[in-house]
Amino acid sequence: MVAPSPASFAPSNRVSPDAAPWPAETSMRDVIALTKPRLMSLVLVTTAGGIWMAGSSLAAERSLLCVIGTTLAVAGAHTLNSWMERDSDALMERTRNRPLPAGRIDPRLALALGVFWSLASVPILWLGVNPLTGLLGAIALLSYVLVYTPMKSRSPAALYVGAIPGALPPLMGWTAVRNELGAPGVALFAIMFVWQLPHFLAIAIACKADYARASMKTVAHVSGDAAASRHIALYTLALFPVTLSLVPLGVAHHVYLAAAVALGLWFVAKALPGLVEPFDAARARRVFFTSLAHLTGLFLALIVDAWLTRPR
């Protein structure tokens, strides 16, 4: 693939420094796009899974405040990430049409929204839910924005750092109900942490050229596709027993067990060839979409399992 010239990425509607903070081209759709709503929806599913799995009663208003606080924390983190990476996003084919690099939103507005949502989220979680959940929300927010985002251009180890804030939402759902970490909550964190590793390694292979243009340091870029593919296979194998850990802990039962085994074997079957041959972009995309289906199915099964086994 021939790398596009910098001029080909220059948007025609770039906002000038003297433009109004809310340019006429800005739409509510673009504002929502700053928050990366598809990623946010996945976070909210896992948070709801943590709340539901915790089992004991939680007042409706506290459940709502947990969801609102988590939503604002994720929206703030993603918006600040978009603001910080707007120049590198302009260099990548898959991100250059996002609102900031395309010039449809003034960076000042994006920064203000990101800061506002971030600052609003922690007090809601701390005061409206409990201090432990607020603390976890603050850790997720700060580690994503201040550590993971700048680290992406410096080291492939950013993969592991970024998995920490990504794994905290289901644990926050658990702590919202139980007000303690607890082994099941930690198991939820472990599931999300390990799941993200093959998920994002697959993206790194599929979008290797894009990441290289933006000088993002990924395993595929630094160590090659073969190493990234082996890591995908090994992390997917490690994920399988981690997903089953909820059963001996007594918070998941037959419905979840059946779904976890079926989904886990399917994911392993897609990832295991990476041990012997590197994935090309097309196969990496299939692994990526398999990972999305795996996680969604896993948490839906967890919610159904908890509903069926909960005393009435």
C-alpha positions as CSV (number, residue, x, y, z in Angstrom):
1,M,0.0,0.0,0.0
2,V,1.3,3.4,-0.9
3,A,1.1,5.8,2.1
4,P,-1.1,8.8,1.3
5,S,0.7,12.2,1.1
6,P,0.0,14.5,4.0
7,A,-1.9,16.8,1.7
8,S,-4.5,14.0,1.0
9,F,-5.4,14.1,4.7
10,A,-5.9,17.8,4.9
11,P,-9.6,18.4,5.4
12,S,-11.3,21.1,3.5
13,N,-13.3,22.2,6.5
14,R,-10.5,22.6,9.1
15,V,-11.5,24.9,11.9
16,S,-9.3,28.0,12.1
17,P,-7.9,29.1,15.4
18,D,-10.1,32.2,15.4
19,A,-13.3,30.3,14.7
20,A,-16.2,30.2,17.2
21,P,-15.9,27.4,19.8
22,W,-19.0,25.8,18.3
23,P,-18.5,26.0,14.5
24,A,-21.6,25.8,12.3
25,E,-20.4,22.5,10.9
26,T,-20.5,20.9,14.4
27,S,-23.5,18.5,14.9
28,M,-24.6,16.6,18.0
29,R,-23.7,13.5,16.1
30,D,-20.1,14.7,16.0
31,V,-20.1,15.6,19.7
32,I,-21.3,12.0,20.4
33,A,-18.7,10.6,18.1
34,L,-16.0,12.1,20.3
35,T,-17.0,9.7,23.0
36,K,-16.5,6.6,20.8
37,P,-20.1,5.3,21.4
38,R,-19.5,1.8,20.2
39,L,-16.7,1.3,22.7
40,M,-18.9,3.0,25.3
41,S,-21.8,0.6,24.7
42,L,-19.4,-2.3,25.3
43,V,-18.2,-0.8,28.6
44,L,-21.8,-0.2,29.7
45,V,-22.7,-3.9,29.0
46,T,-19.8,-5.1,31.2
47,T,-20.7,-2.6,33.9
48,A,-24.3,-3.8,33.9
49,G,-23.0,-7.4,34.1
50,G,-21.0,-6.5,37.2
51,I,-24.1,-4.9,38.8
52,W,-26.4,-7.8,38.0
53,M,-23.9,-10.5,39.0
54,A,-23.3,-8.9,42.4
55,G,-26.8,-10.1,43.2
56,S,-27.9,-8.2,46.3
57,S,-30.4,-5.4,46.0
58,L,-29.3,-2.0,44.8
59,A,-31.6,0.9,44.9
60,A,-32.7,1.9,41.4
61,E,-31.3,5.5,41.8
62,R,-27.9,4.1,42.8
63,S,-27.9,1.8,39.8
64,L,-28.8,4.7,37.6
65,L,-26.1,6.9,39.2
66,C,-23.5,4.1,38.6
67,V,-24.4,3.9,35.0
68,I,-24.5,7.7,34.6
69,G,-21.1,8.2,36.3
70,T,-19.5,5.4,34.3
71,T,-20.9,6.8,31.1
72,L,-19.5,10.3,31.9
73,A,-16.1,8.8,32.9
74,V,-15.9,6.9,29.6
75,A,-17.1,9.8,27.6
76,G,-14.6,12.1,29.2
77,A,-11.7,9.7,28.8
78,H,-12.5,9.0,25.2
79,T,-13.0,12.7,24.4
80,L,-9.7,13.7,26.0
81,N,-8.1,10.8,24.1
82,S,-9.5,12.1,20.9
83,W,-8.3,15.6,21.7
84,M,-4.8,14.4,22.5
85,E,-4.5,12.2,19.4
86,R,-6.2,14.5,16.9
87,D,-3.0,15.0,14.9
88,S,-2.0,11.3,14.7
89,D,-5.7,10.5,13.9
90,A,-5.4,12.7,10.9
91,L,-2.6,10.5,9.5
92,M,-4.6,7.2,9.8
93,E,-7.0,6.1,7.2
94,R,-9.5,4.7,9.7
95,T,-9.6,7.8,11.9
96,R,-8.9,10.8,9.7
97,N,-12.7,11.4,9.2
98,R,-13.3,11.6,13.0
99,P,-14.7,15.0,14.0
100,L,-11.5,16.5,15.3
101,P,-9.0,15.6,12.6
102,A,-11.7,16.4,10.0
103,G,-12.1,19.8,11.5
104,R,-15.8,19.5,12.3
105,I,-15.2,20.3,16.0
106,D,-13.0,23.0,17.4
107,P,-10.3,21.4,19.7
108,R,-11.2,23.9,22.4
109,L,-14.8,22.6,22.5
110,A,-13.6,19.0,22.6
111,L,-11.2,19.8,25.5
112,A,-13.9,21.6,27.4
113,L,-16.3,18.7,27.0
114,G,-13.8,16.1,27.9
115,V,-12.7,18.0,31.1
116,F,-16.4,18.7,32.1
117,W,-17.5,15.1,31.7
118,S,-14.4,13.8,33.5
119,L,-14.8,16.2,36.4
120,A,-18.5,15.4,36.7
121,S,-18.1,11.6,36.7
122,V,-16.0,11.0,39.8
123,P,-18.2,13.0,42.3
124,I,-21.3,11.2,40.9
125,L,-19.7,7.8,41.5
126,W,-18.1,8.8,44.8
127,L,-21.1,10.5,46.4
128,G,-24.0,8.9,44.6
129,V,-22.7,5.3,44.7
130,N,-19.8,4.8,47.1
131,P,-16.2,6.0,47.5
132,L,-14.7,2.8,46.4
133,T,-16.5,2.9,43.0
134,G,-15.6,6.6,42.7
135,L,-11.9,5.7,43.4
136,L,-11.9,3.0,40.7
137,G,-13.6,5.4,38.3
138,A,-10.8,8.0,38.9
139,I,-8.1,5.4,38.4
140,A,-9.7,4.3,35.2
141,L,-10.0,7.9,33.9
142,L,-6.5,9.1,34.9
143,S,-4.7,5.9,33.8
144,Y,-6.4,6.0,30.4
145,V,-5.8,9.7,29.7
146,L,-2.5,10.4,31.5
147,V,-0.6,7.1,31.1
148,Y,-2.1,4.9,28.3
149,T,-2.7,7.7,25.7
150,P,0.8,9.2,25.7
151,M,2.4,5.7,26.1
152,K,0.9,4.5,22.8
153,S,3.5,6.3,20.7
154,R,6.4,5.2,22.9
155,S,6.1,1.5,23.7
156,P,4.0,-1.6,22.8
157,A,3.7,-2.1,26.6
158,A,0.8,0.4,26.3
159,L,-1.3,-2.6,25.5
160,Y,-1.1,-3.8,29.1
161,V,-1.5,-0.4,30.6
162,G,-4.6,0.4,28.5
163,A,-6.1,-2.9,29.5
164,I,-6.3,-1.8,33.2
165,P,-8.9,1.1,32.7
166,G,-10.7,-1.1,30.2
167,A,-11.1,-3.9,32.7
168,L,-12.3,-1.7,35.6
169,P,-16.0,-1.0,34.6
170,P,-17.3,-4.5,35.5
171,L,-15.5,-4.3,38.8
172,M,-17.1,-0.9,39.3
173,G,-20.5,-2.5,38.8
174,W,-19.6,-5.1,41.4
175,T,-18.4,-2.6,43.9
176,A,-21.4,-0.4,43.3
177,V,-23.5,-3.2,44.9
178,R,-21.1,-4.9,47.3
179,N,-18.9,-1.9,48.3
180,E,-15.9,-4.2,48.3
181,L,-13.6,-5.7,45.8
182,G,-14.2,-9.4,46.5
183,A,-13.0,-12.4,44.5
184,P,-15.9,-12.4,41.9
185,G,-15.3,-8.7,41.2
186,V,-11.6,-9.3,40.7
187,A,-12.4,-12.3,38.4
188,L,-14.5,-9.9,36.3
189,F,-11.6,-7.6,36.1
190,A,-9.3,-10.4,35.1
191,I,-11.7,-11.6,32.3
192,M,-11.8,-8.1,30.8
193,F,-8.1,-7.5,31.2
194,V,-7.0,-10.7,29.4
195,W,-9.8,-10.4,26.8
196,Q,-8.5,-7.0,25.7
197,L,-5.0,-8.4,24.8
198,P,-6.0,-10.6,21.8
199,H,-8.7,-8.1,20.9
200,F,-6.3,-5.1,20.5
201,L,-3.5,-7.2,19.1
202,A,-5.8,-8.2,16.3
203,I,-6.6,-4.5,15.6
204,A,-2.8,-3.8,15.6
205,I,-2.2,-6.4,12.8
206,A,-5.3,-5.4,10.7
207,C,-4.3,-1.7,11.0
208,K,-0.5,-2.0,11.0
209,A,0.1,0.4,8.2
210,D,-2.2,3.0,9.8
211,Y,-0.4,2.7,13.2
212,A,3.0,3.0,11.5
213,R,1.9,6.2,9.8
214,A,0.9,7.7,13.1
215,S,4.1,6.4,14.8
216,M,2.1,4.2,17.2
217,K,4.2,1.5,18.8
218,T,2.4,-1.9,18.7
219,V,3.6,-5.4,19.0
220,A,2.9,-6.0,15.3
221,H,4.9,-2.9,14.3
222,V,7.8,-3.5,16.7
223,S,8.1,-7.3,16.8
224,G,6.2,-8.3,13.6
225,D,3.0,-10.0,12.7
226,A,4.2,-13.5,13.7
227,A,5.0,-12.4,17.2
228,A,1.6,-10.6,17.5
229,S,-0.2,-13.6,16.1
230,R,1.4,-15.9,18.7
231,H,0.5,-13.6,21.4
232,I,-3.1,-13.6,20.2
233,A,-3.2,-17.4,20.4
234,L,-1.6,-17.6,23.8
235,Y,-3.7,-14.9,25.4
236,T,-6.9,-16.4,24.0
237,L,-5.9,-19.8,25.5
238,A,-5.2,-18.1,28.8
239,L,-8.6,-16.3,28.7
240,F,-10.6,-19.6,28.5
241,P,-10.0,-20.8,32.1
242,V,-10.2,-17.2,33.4
243,T,-13.8,-17.0,32.0
244,L,-14.7,-20.2,33.8
245,S,-13.5,-19.0,37.2
246,L,-16.9,-17.4,37.9
247,V,-18.4,-20.8,38.3
248,P,-16.4,-22.2,41.2
249,L,-16.7,-18.8,42.8
250,G,-20.4,-19.4,43.0
251,V,-21.6,-16.3,41.1
252,A,-22.3,-18.1,37.8
253,H,-24.0,-21.4,37.0
254,H,-25.0,-23.8,34.2
255,V,-26.3,-21.2,31.7
256,Y,-23.1,-19.2,32.0
257,L,-20.9,-22.3,32.0
258,A,-22.4,-23.6,28.8
259,A,-22.0,-20.3,27.1
260,A,-18.5,-19.7,28.3
261,V,-17.3,-23.1,27.1
262,A,-19.0,-22.7,23.7
263,L,-17.8,-19.2,23.1
264,G,-14.4,-19.9,24.5
265,L,-13.8,-22.8,22.3
266,W,-15.0,-20.8,19.3
267,F,-12.6,-18.0,20.1
268,V,-9.7,-20.4,20.7
269,A,-10.4,-22.1,17.3
270,K,-10.1,-18.7,15.6
271,A,-7.0,-17.6,17.4
272,L,-5.0,-20.9,17.7
273,P,-3.6,-20.9,14.1
274,G,-1.6,-17.8,15.1
275,L,0.8,-20.2,16.9
276,V,2.0,-21.6,13.6
277,E,1.5,-18.9,11.0
278,P,1.1,-15.1,11.2
279,F,-2.3,-13.6,10.6
280,D,-2.8,-11.4,7.6
281,A,-5.1,-8.3,7.9
282,A,-8.2,-10.2,6.8
283,R,-7.8,-13.1,9.4
284,A,-6.9,-10.6,12.1
285,R,-10.2,-8.8,11.4
286,R,-12.0,-12.1,11.8
287,V,-10.4,-12.6,15.1
288,F,-11.3,-9.1,16.1
289,F,-15.0,-9.6,15.3
290,T,-14.9,-13.0,17.0
291,S,-13.6,-11.3,20.2
292,L,-16.5,-8.8,20.1
293,A,-19.1,-11.5,19.8
294,H,-17.3,-13.6,22.5
295,L,-17.4,-10.8,25.1
296,T,-21.0,-9.7,24.3
297,G,-22.2,-13.3,24.5
298,L,-20.3,-13.9,27.7
299,F,-21.9,-11.0,29.6
300,L,-25.3,-11.6,28.2
301,A,-25.1,-15.1,29.4
302,L,-23.9,-13.9,32.8
303,I,-26.9,-11.6,33.1
304,V,-29.4,-14.3,32.0
305,D,-27.7,-16.8,34.3
306,A,-28.0,-14.4,37.3
307,W,-31.6,-13.7,36.5
308,L,-32.6,-17.4,36.2
309,T,-30.8,-18.4,39.5
310,R,-31.8,-15.4,41.6
311,P,-34.2,-16.2,44.4
312,R,-37.7,-14.8,43.8
